[in-house]
């Protein structure tokens, strides 16, 4: 009777959902969407300028509403993909090393995307009011001034995101190396990239794309290990 009851109450192992099966690929999708956003910005925005006079002149002659809106949509979609990827990579790291480093992966990833998305929104938001014909009733110089001031705030947030992204990269690389899933030289490359990202994103936004590159590489590596059977799918 006791064995029957125990057998009846034994928990079932749930099959993986579609979201769980495709989570490792979400990192690649995140990177692709951000690259698409950069391409759209490069083509649609061009060189907006870096001082109030130049930006005002550009705002008087160019329409940035549709381009800014499309960039914003791409960034928001990429954020959802990043959170999808982060949930999987955090669970993977936790299964390998349920300690402080796994917590740093979760915290670093959450802070990264929490700073990166608002920074992008702050940069794009003034452009949503810039129309070719009437600027939605706004003065070009006023919007240009706001644009410059908001860029300073966004620059700070991008720097903060760079530090959080560096934390995510280095913690995940350390666990992967310690678990034998990443060679020592690979861990060194990731840590060096993390240090560069943390130190330079306060001066230039571009190094933050080292985090994006790492997410893409980690996504591909995670999928490769799963297909080889080295890493069991995380349920």
ABEGO torsion letter per residue (X at the ends): XAAAAAAAABBBBBBBBAAAAAAAAAAAAAAAAAAAAAAAAAAAAEBAEABAAAAAAAAAABBAAAAAAAAAAAAAAAAAAAAAAAAAAAAAAAAABBBAAAAAAAAAAAAAAAAAAAAAAAAAAAAAABBAAAGGGBBAAAAAAAAAAAAAAAAAAAAAAAAAAAAAAAAAAAAAAAAGABBAAAAAAAAAAAAAAAAAAAABAAAAAAAAAAAAAAAAAAAAAAAAGABBBBX
